[in-house]
Amino acid sequence: LSLLAVSFVAFSKPAGIIELVFSGGGTIMLDVECIEARLADVGGSWEATSRPVHRT
């Protein structure tokens, strides 16, 4: 599964629902009292095969 989106809906701050949306239509909903998170890029870098063109 690939994680596509993470969203948070507060219903009684700081409590709320975290929704994890996965490819293939899977969803996990977490009922939380509070959340504290730290993200880190743990994957290596790679050379891009193409570059976007932006018109000005």
WOBEL-V281910 format. One record per backbone hydrogen bond with DSSP energy under -1.0 kcal/mol. NH is the residue of the N-H (numbers start at 0). CO is the residue of the C=O. Records with the same first field share a line. If there is no record, write none. Layout:
NH: CO  CO
This chain:
3: 20
4: 20
6: 18
8: 16
10: 14
11: 14
14: 11
15: 31
16: 8
17: 29
18: 6
19: 27
20: 4
21: 25
22: 1
24: 21
27: 19
29: 17
31: 15
